[in-house]
Amino acid sequence: MPKFNMPHEGHENHLCYLHNLGILEANLDHYKKLVKDAKYICKRCGRAAKQPENLCEPEEL
């Protein structure tokens, strides 16, 4: 299987990447934990997350 380069460090933990992998269908409960009580919003995609490390360009809400 080929190895893909991530656009930036830590991207494998970002909601946009996880969404593209199908996390909603595969593990909705895990996704809920990442977004429950969200304190940050991504300036790129608009997703919200509890921790800034789960977003590409986090900004506090």
N, C-alpha and C positions, 0 to 999 in steps of 0.2 A: 504494500500500500504506500503511495507517495506521501511524503511529509509536506505539509503546507506551511508557508511562512505566515505568521500572524502580522497584522498591520502595525501592532505595537505590543510592548511587553504587558503581560497580564490579560491580553484580549480573550484568552480561553475562559476567563471567569466573567466576562461581560454579558449582560442580558441580550444584547443584539446578537452575539455569537451563539449563545445558548438557544435563543429563539430560532435561529437558522438551523440548528441541529435538531429541532423538534422537541424541545424540553416541555412545552405545554402538553403535548400528547404523551410523551414518555414519562414525565414525572411532575405532574401539576403541583403536588404537595411541596416539592423542593422549590419550585418557582415561587409559590406563595410565600415561603419563608424568606426569599430574597427581596420580595417587594412589600411585605407587610410592614406597616408603620414607616413607610418611605420617608426619608429625610433629604434625598438628593434626586435631581432630575438631570438627564443627559442632554447637553446642549446640541448633540448631533441627532439623536433619534427620538427624543422626548420621553423615553422610558423613565420610570421612577424606581428607585431602589433604596433599601435600608442603609446599605454601606456604599461609600464612594468607589470602592474597588470593583464594584459590579457594573460600572458604567465607563464609557470611553472618555467623556468630557463632563464629569460631574460638577454640579453647582448646587449649593444648599437651597432647599425650598424656603 
